[in-house]
Amino acid sequence: MRPVIAVAAIFAALTLAGGAEAADHQIQMLNKGEKGNMVFQPDFVQAAPGDTITFVPTDKGHDAESIKGMIPDGAQPFKGKMSQRITVTLDKEGVYGVKCTPHYGMGMVALIVVGKPVNLHQAKAVKQTGKAKKVFEALLAEVPAGN
């Protein structure tokens, strides 16, 4: 009788653990971080479809907003409120560009790659200004080749 219970318990554990659970990736909005002033940390995230991204206002005075032309076709754009946490679920594969509206020119941007970067060429074509241009060049170069 005990082996039957043990097998049932193992089966239940494997069934529960085997389901792909969506991950929650935390991105801090900081006045000063590892890469300098006015940054998202981390500023590059690889996620799976269905994962959530939570932008945490560690320091006040920041928001998180998707950049027009830098999200996959069919994906919902998002815009958080100033100094407030925002959590978004990213269901569409592709590249998502994110900016802090007041600090965009200072290079406060992030790049999220969900699954395959199907819109990489489109995202690279979006014109950037200020320091954001240089930061995005480096972030887009991090996208794995061959996807």
The 8 nearest C-alpha neighbors of each residue, nearest first, counted from 0:
[[1, 3, 2, 4, 5, 6, 7, 8],
 [0, 2, 4, 3, 5, 6, 7, 8],
 [3, 1, 5, 4, 0, 6, 7, 8],
 [2, 4, 6, 1, 0, 5, 7, 8],
 [5, 3, 7, 1, 2, 6, 8, 0],
 [4, 6, 2, 8, 7, 3, 9, 1],
 [7, 5, 9, 3, 8, 4, 2, 10],
 [6, 8, 4, 10, 5, 9, 11, 3],
 [7, 9, 5, 11, 6, 10, 4, 12],
 [10, 8, 12, 6, 11, 7, 13, 5],
 [9, 11, 7, 13, 8, 12, 14, 6],
 [12, 10, 14, 8, 9, 13, 7, 15],
 [13, 11, 9, 15, 14, 10, 16, 8],
 [12, 14, 16, 10, 17, 15, 11, 9],
 [15, 13, 11, 17, 12, 16, 10, 18],
 [14, 16, 12, 13, 17, 18, 11, 10],
 [17, 15, 13, 18, 14, 12, 19, 20],
 [18, 16, 14, 13, 15, 19, 12, 20],
 [19, 17, 16, 15, 20, 14, 13, 21],
 [20, 18, 17, 21, 16, 15, 22, 49],
 [21, 19, 18, 22, 50, 16, 17, 49],
 [20, 22, 50, 49, 19, 23, 51, 47],
 [21, 23, 50, 51, 24, 20, 46, 47],
 [24, 22, 51, 52, 50, 25, 21, 53],
 [23, 25, 52, 53, 51, 22, 26, 50],
 [26, 24, 53, 52, 54, 23, 27, 55],
 [27, 25, 54, 40, 41, 55, 53, 39],
 [26, 28, 55, 40, 39, 54, 57, 29],
 [29, 27, 39, 56, 57, 55, 38, 58],
 [30, 28, 58, 31, 38, 37, 57, 27],
 [29, 31, 37, 36, 58, 38, 32, 28],
 [32, 30, 36, 29, 35, 37, 38, 33],
 [33, 31, 35, 34, 29, 36, 38, 30],
 [32, 34, 35, 31, 40, 36, 38, 41],
 [35, 33, 32, 36, 38, 31, 40, 37],
 [36, 34, 32, 31, 33, 37, 38, 30],
 [35, 37, 31, 30, 38, 32, 34, 29],
 [38, 36, 30, 107, 31, 29, 102, 35],
 [39, 37, 107, 29, 36, 40, 28, 32],
 [38, 40, 28, 42, 27, 41, 29, 109],
 [41, 39, 42, 27, 26, 38, 28, 32],
 [40, 42, 43, 39, 26, 44, 27, 109],
 [41, 43, 109, 40, 39, 110, 44, 108],
 [44, 42, 110, 41, 111, 109, 138, 45],
 [45, 43, 111, 112, 46, 110, 42, 41],
 [44, 46, 112, 111, 113, 43, 47, 114],
 [47, 45, 113, 112, 50, 44, 114, 48],
 [46, 48, 114, 113, 50, 49, 45, 21],
 [49, 47, 90, 50, 113, 89, 91, 92],
 [48, 50, 90, 89, 21, 88, 47, 51],
 [51, 49, 21, 22, 48, 47, 88, 89],
 [52, 50, 88, 23, 87, 89, 24, 22],
 [51, 53, 24, 87, 86, 23, 25, 88],
 [52, 54, 86, 25, 85, 26, 24, 55],
 [53, 55, 26, 85, 84, 27, 25, 86],
 [54, 56, 27, 84, 57, 28, 26, 53],
 [57, 55, 28, 58, 82, 84, 83, 59],
 [56, 58, 55, 28, 27, 29, 59, 82],
 [57, 59, 29, 56, 30, 28, 60, 61],
 [60, 58, 82, 61, 56, 57, 81, 29],
 [59, 61, 82, 81, 58, 62, 56, 101],
 [62, 60, 82, 81, 59, 99, 28, 56],
 [61, 63, 81, 99, 79, 80, 82, 100],
 [64, 62, 99, 79, 98, 78, 97, 54],
 [65, 63, 78, 98, 97, 77, 79, 99],
 [64, 66, 97, 77, 76, 96, 98, 78],
 [67, 65, 69, 96, 97, 68, 64, 98],
 [66, 68, 69, 65, 70, 76, 96, 125],
 [67, 69, 70, 66, 122, 125, 121, 71],
 [70, 68, 122, 96, 95, 66, 67, 94],
 [69, 71, 95, 68, 94, 74, 96, 72],
 [72, 70, 93, 74, 118, 73, 94, 91],
 [73, 71, 74, 70, 118, 91, 93, 75],
 [72, 74, 71, 75, 91, 70, 76, 90],
 [75, 73, 71, 72, 91, 70, 76, 90],
 [74, 76, 77, 73, 70, 89, 71, 72],
 [77, 75, 65, 74, 78, 70, 67, 64],
 [78, 76, 65, 64, 75, 79, 87, 63],
 [79, 77, 64, 63, 65, 80, 76, 62],
 [78, 80, 63, 62, 85, 64, 81, 77],
 [81, 79, 83, 62, 82, 78, 63, 85],
 [80, 82, 62, 61, 83, 60, 79, 59],
 [83, 81, 59, 60, 61, 56, 62, 80],
 [84, 82, 81, 80, 56, 85, 79, 62],
 [83, 85, 55, 54, 56, 86, 82, 53],
 [86, 84, 54, 79, 53, 83, 87, 55],
 [85, 87, 53, 52, 54, 51, 84, 88],
 [88, 86, 52, 51, 89, 53, 85, 77],
 [87, 89, 51, 50, 49, 90, 52, 86],
 [88, 90, 49, 91, 50, 48, 51, 87],
 [89, 91, 48, 49, 88, 92, 50, 74],
 [92, 90, 89, 74, 48, 93, 71, 113],
 [93, 91, 113, 114, 115, 48, 116, 90],
 [92, 94, 116, 117, 113, 71, 118, 115],
 [93, 95, 112, 116, 111, 70, 119, 118],
 [96, 94, 70, 111, 69, 110, 112, 97],
 [97, 95, 110, 69, 66, 65, 109, 70],
 [98, 96, 65, 109, 64, 108, 66, 110],
 [99, 97, 108, 64, 63, 100, 103, 107],
 [98, 100, 63, 62, 102, 103, 107, 101],
 [99, 101, 103, 102, 98, 62, 64, 63],
 [102, 100, 99, 103, 61, 104, 62, 60],
 [103, 101, 105, 99, 107, 104, 100, 37],
 [102, 104, 107, 106, 105, 100, 99, 98],
 [105, 103, 129, 106, 102, 130, 131, 128],
 [106, 104, 102, 130, 103, 107, 131, 129],
 [105, 107, 131, 130, 103, 104, 108, 134],
 [108, 106, 38, 103, 37, 102, 99, 105],
 [109, 107, 98, 97, 106, 99, 131, 103],
 [110, 108, 42, 97, 43, 96, 39, 98],
 [109, 111, 96, 43, 95, 42, 97, 138],
 [110, 112, 44, 95, 43, 94, 45, 113],
 [113, 111, 94, 45, 93, 46, 116, 44],
 [112, 114, 46, 92, 47, 93, 48, 45],
 [115, 113, 92, 47, 48, 112, 46, 93],
 [114, 116, 117, 146, 93, 92, 113, 112],
 [117, 115, 93, 94, 119, 118, 112, 146],
 [116, 118, 93, 115, 119, 92, 94, 71],
 [119, 117, 121, 93, 116, 120, 71, 94],
 [120, 118, 122, 116, 121, 117, 94, 123],
 [119, 121, 123, 122, 118, 124, 117, 116],
 [120, 122, 124, 118, 119, 123, 125, 68],
 [123, 121, 69, 119, 124, 120, 125, 118],
 [124, 122, 120, 121, 125, 119, 139, 126],
 [123, 125, 121, 122, 126, 120, 68, 119],
 [126, 124, 122, 123, 68, 127, 121, 69],
 [127, 125, 124, 128, 132, 123, 122, 68],
 [126, 128, 132, 131, 125, 129, 135, 133],
 [129, 127, 132, 131, 104, 130, 126, 103],
 [128, 130, 104, 131, 132, 105, 106, 127],
 [129, 131, 106, 105, 132, 133, 104, 134],
 [132, 130, 106, 134, 129, 133, 128, 104],
 [133, 131, 127, 128, 135, 130, 134, 129],
 [132, 134, 136, 130, 135, 131, 137, 129],
 [133, 135, 131, 137, 136, 132, 106, 138],
 [134, 136, 138, 132, 137, 133, 139, 131],
 [137, 135, 133, 139, 134, 138, 140, 132],
 [136, 138, 140, 134, 135, 139, 133, 141],
 [139, 137, 135, 141, 140, 136, 134, 110],
 [138, 140, 141, 136, 142, 137, 135, 123],
 [139, 141, 137, 138, 142, 136, 143, 135],
 [142, 140, 138, 139, 143, 137, 43, 144],
 [141, 143, 139, 140, 144, 138, 112, 116],
 [144, 142, 141, 146, 145, 140, 116, 139],
 [145, 143, 146, 142, 141, 140, 116, 115],
 [144, 146, 143, 142, 115, 116, 117, 119],
 [145, 115, 144, 116, 143, 117, 142, 114]]
